[in-house]
Amino acid sequence: MLSLNLPDAKTTGLTTYWNSTIPTSTGFSLGTENNVNNATGTIGEYIAYLWSEVPGFSKFGSYTGNGSNDGPFVYTGFRPRWILIKSSSAAVS
């Protein structure tokens, strides 16, 4: 699990975040983690961003950096207009 609004590294909280159910293209369920399902929160406090790959339009994946100014090359199959990059292995301060 990666949080877009936090500088945290990737977590493996499948049970507490997703109720031990891997999200699919047709649905997802919430677990008991306070960051995604707090019973004392107010209605409208949570937003779920759900994306799906569309050939020639969107692509999702990961890459391993090599420390070079111009590498590595990541093939998407099209020219992206927007790219989101987030570290999954280290917290950023």
C-alpha angles and dihedrals in degrees: 000000000000122000114214094202098046131068091226126128122245114293130202098217096140093145098048097035104038104021090249088297121116111227114250136192090270104042154337136211129216127234131203100279109129091223091064107021118023112167091206094053124104125255111270094027095116131062125190118204109201122183134183129195116254114188111248092009111056137014132182129196146102139261138193115237121228101202093249122129092233106029156140109026114223116196114213100168092241141042107274119220093197132024128190115202122185129167111243098184105051139036113242119218 
